[in-house]
Amino acid sequence: MNFRDKEKTLRLARSKGELTYENKRISFYPDYSADLQRRRDEFRDVKRILREKGVEYALIYPAQLRIKYLETVKFFSTPAEVQRFLKDIPSE
């Protein structure tokens, strides 16, 4: 299952409350650690800036940001790398 489908499934499961299958309770859990979640969360500010600039991006598992800009694709492992890249992108 790809990341977006996993996230959608988890979100729907949370919104439904208790789920059962053949009268047995079932649960859904994300498959990454608290440390990985923290690393993914570190991209929050640069993702906001990318949205504001209209730049297409995706957070790739486990914690890498893919940016499509001017028909090129770049991958970044840290928010600091993205910040350096953003300095060269004009505001819309």
GROMACS elastic network, one bead per residue, 0.5 to 0.9 nm:
[ bonds ]
;  ai    aj funct       b0    kb
    1     4     6  0.83015   500
    1     5     6  0.62160   500
    1     6     6  0.62910   500
    2     5     6  0.54487   500
    2     6     6  0.62512   500
    2     7     6  0.87560   500
    3     6     6  0.50696   500
    3     7     6  0.61432   500
    3     8     6  0.85719   500
    3    60     6  0.78940   500
    3    61     6  0.72803   500
    4     7     6  0.50850   500
    4     8     6  0.60800   500
    4     9     6  0.85192   500
    5     8     6  0.50691   500
    5     9     6  0.60614   500
    5    10     6  0.85834   500
    6     9     6  0.50992   500
    6    10     6  0.61564   500
    6    11     6  0.85513   500
    6    30     6  0.79793   500
    7    10     6  0.51465   500
    7    11     6  0.60641   500
    7    12     6  0.85531   500
    7    30     6  0.82273   500
    8    11     6  0.51001   500
    8    12     6  0.60989   500
    8    13     6  0.84980   500
    9    12     6  0.52059   500
    9    13     6  0.60535   500
    9    14     6  0.86258   500
    9    28     6  0.83843   500
   10    13     6  0.50636   500
   10    14     6  0.61941   500
   10    15     6  0.86533   500
   10    28     6  0.63738   500
   10    29     6  0.72619   500
   10    30     6  0.74006   500
   11    14     6  0.52272   500
   11    15     6  0.62800   500
   11    16     6  0.88081   500
   12    15     6  0.50620   500
   12    16     6  0.62437   500
   12    17     6  0.88960   500
   13    16     6  0.52801   500
   13    17     6  0.66042   500
   13    18     6  0.80277   500
   13    19     6  0.74298   500
   13    27     6  0.80491   500
   13    28     6  0.70032   500
   14    17     6  0.55325   500
   14    18     6  0.81417   500
   14    28     6  0.83966   500
   16    19     6  0.70629   500
   18    25     6  0.69972   500
   18    26     6  0.76225   500
   18    27     6  0.79207   500
   19    24     6  0.82418   500
   19    25     6  0.57437   500
   19    26     6  0.56322   500
   19    27     6  0.71247   500
   20    23     6  0.56156   500
   20    24     6  0.50413   500
   20    26     6  0.54401   500
   20    27     6  0.85924   500
   21    24     6  0.52255   500
   21    25     6  0.64639   500
   21    26     6  0.67633   500
   22    25     6  0.84644   500
   29    32     6  0.87934   500
   30    33     6  0.82649   500
   32    35     6  0.81758   500
   32    36     6  0.61307   500
   32    37     6  0.69537   500
   32    62     6  0.82208   500
   33    36     6  0.51558   500
   33    37     6  0.62822   500
   33    38     6  0.86506   500
   34    38     6  0.61612   500
   34    39     6  0.86929   500
   35    38     6  0.50380   500
   35    39     6  0.63118   500
   35    40     6  0.87063   500
   36    39     6  0.50309   500
   36    40     6  0.62169   500
   36    41     6  0.85512   500
   36    62     6  0.70774   500
   36    63     6  0.70668   500
   37    40     6  0.50590   500
   37    41     6  0.60564   500
   37    42     6  0.86840   500
   37    62     6  0.89309   500
   37    63     6  0.83510   500
   38    42     6  0.63305   500
   39    42     6  0.52611   500
   39    43     6  0.74647   500
   39    62     6  0.87667   500
   39    63     6  0.62798   500
   39    78     6  0.84885   500
   40    43     6  0.58325   500
   40    44     6  0.77009   500
   40    59     6  0.77343   500
   40    61     6  0.87469   500
   40    62     6  0.77204   500
   40    63     6  0.51974   500
   40    64     6  0.78035   500
   40    65     6  0.89773   500
   41    44     6  0.54199   500
   41    45     6  0.86731   500
   41    63     6  0.89337   500
   42    45     6  0.73169   500
   42    46     6  0.84473   500
   42    78     6  0.80580   500
   42    79     6  0.66905   500
   43    46     6  0.55229   500
   43    47     6  0.60450   500
   43    48     6  0.87265   500
   43    59     6  0.83605   500
   43    63     6  0.86450   500
   43    64     6  0.88281   500
   43    65     6  0.78027   500
   43    78     6  0.75242   500
   43    79     6  0.54965   500
   43    82     6  0.87539   500
   44    47     6  0.52024   500
   44    48     6  0.63720   500
   44    49     6  0.89197   500
   44    79     6  0.86891   500
   45    48     6  0.51735   500
   45    49     6  0.64808   500
   45    50     6  0.87719   500
   45    79     6  0.83032   500
   46    49     6  0.50198   500
   46    50     6  0.61359   500
   46    51     6  0.86085   500
   46    79     6  0.65383   500
   46    80     6  0.89240   500
   46    82     6  0.68870   500
   46    83     6  0.69266   500
   46    86     6  0.85206   500
   47    50     6  0.50033   500
   47    51     6  0.61824   500
   47    52     6  0.86300   500
   47    57     6  0.77061   500
   47    58     6  0.87761   500
   47    59     6  0.88443   500
   47    65     6  0.87922   500
   48    51     6  0.51261   500
   48    52     6  0.62634   500
   48    53     6  0.87130   500
   49    52     6  0.50285   500
   49    53     6  0.62216   500
   49    54     6  0.85825   500
   49    55     6  0.86768   500
   49    86     6  0.84251   500
   50    53     6  0.50789   500
   50    54     6  0.60942   500
   50    55     6  0.51050   500
   50    56     6  0.72824   500
   50    57     6  0.74318   500
   50    67     6  0.87922   500
   50    86     6  0.80599   500
   51    55     6  0.59712   500
   51    56     6  0.74645   500
   51    57     6  0.83420   500
   52    55     6  0.77518   500
   52    91     6  0.81496   500
   52    92     6  0.80563   500
   53    89     6  0.81310   500
   53    90     6  0.78191   500
   53    91     6  0.56308   500
   53    92     6  0.57358   500
   54    91     6  0.87896   500
   54    92     6  0.75098   500
   55    67     6  0.72941   500
   55    68     6  0.68826   500
   55    69     6  0.63530   500
   56    66     6  0.84943   500
   56    67     6  0.59853   500
   56    68     6  0.53782   500
   56    69     6  0.69303   500
   57    65     6  0.69005   500
   57    66     6  0.54294   500
   57    68     6  0.60678   500
   57    69     6  0.86739   500
   58    64     6  0.84100   500
   58    65     6  0.58344   500
   58    66     6  0.52217   500
   58    67     6  0.66940   500
   58    68     6  0.87994   500
   59    62     6  0.82667   500
   59    63     6  0.66831   500
   59    64     6  0.57981   500
   59    66     6  0.62778   500
   59    67     6  0.88813   500
   60    63     6  0.59281   500
   60    64     6  0.50418   500
   60    65     6  0.58232   500
   60    66     6  0.67217   500
   61    64     6  0.64363   500
   61    65     6  0.87678   500
   63    76     6  0.89377   500
   63    77     6  0.68016   500
   63    78     6  0.83480   500
   64    75     6  0.66683   500
   64    76     6  0.56489   500
   64    78     6  0.73126   500
   65    74     6  0.82351   500
   65    75     6  0.56582   500
   65    76     6  0.51212   500
   65    77     6  0.65398   500
   65    78     6  0.79672   500
   65    79     6  0.84430   500
   65    82     6  0.82344   500
   66    73     6  0.68093   500
   66    74     6  0.57222   500
   66    76     6  0.64729   500
   67    72     6  0.80879   500
   67    73     6  0.55835   500
   67    74     6  0.52585   500
   67    75     6  0.63618   500
   67    76     6  0.80657   500
   67    82     6  0.89807   500
   68    71     6  0.64373   500
   68    72     6  0.55570   500
   68    74     6  0.65341   500
   69    72     6  0.53820   500
   69    73     6  0.64694   500
   69    74     6  0.80696   500
   70    73     6  0.84265   500
   75    82     6  0.88671   500
   76    79     6  0.74367   500
   76    80     6  0.87963   500
   76    81     6  0.60986   500
   76    82     6  0.63012   500
   77    80     6  0.86213   500
   77    81     6  0.71300   500
   77    82     6  0.83654   500
   78    81     6  0.54329   500
   78    82     6  0.67815   500
   78    83     6  0.89369   500
   79    83     6  0.61686   500
   79    84     6  0.87765   500
   80    84     6  0.63951   500
   80    85     6  0.87185   500
   81    84     6  0.52935   500
   81    85     6  0.64167   500
   81    86     6  0.87623   500
   82    86     6  0.60642   500
   82    87     6  0.88389   500
   83    86     6  0.50108   500
   83    87     6  0.65730   500
   84    87     6  0.55374   500
   84    88     6  0.76410   500
   85    88     6  0.58408   500
   85    89     6  0.72656   500
   86    89     6  0.51740   500
   86    90     6  0.81765   500
   87    90     6  0.77590   500
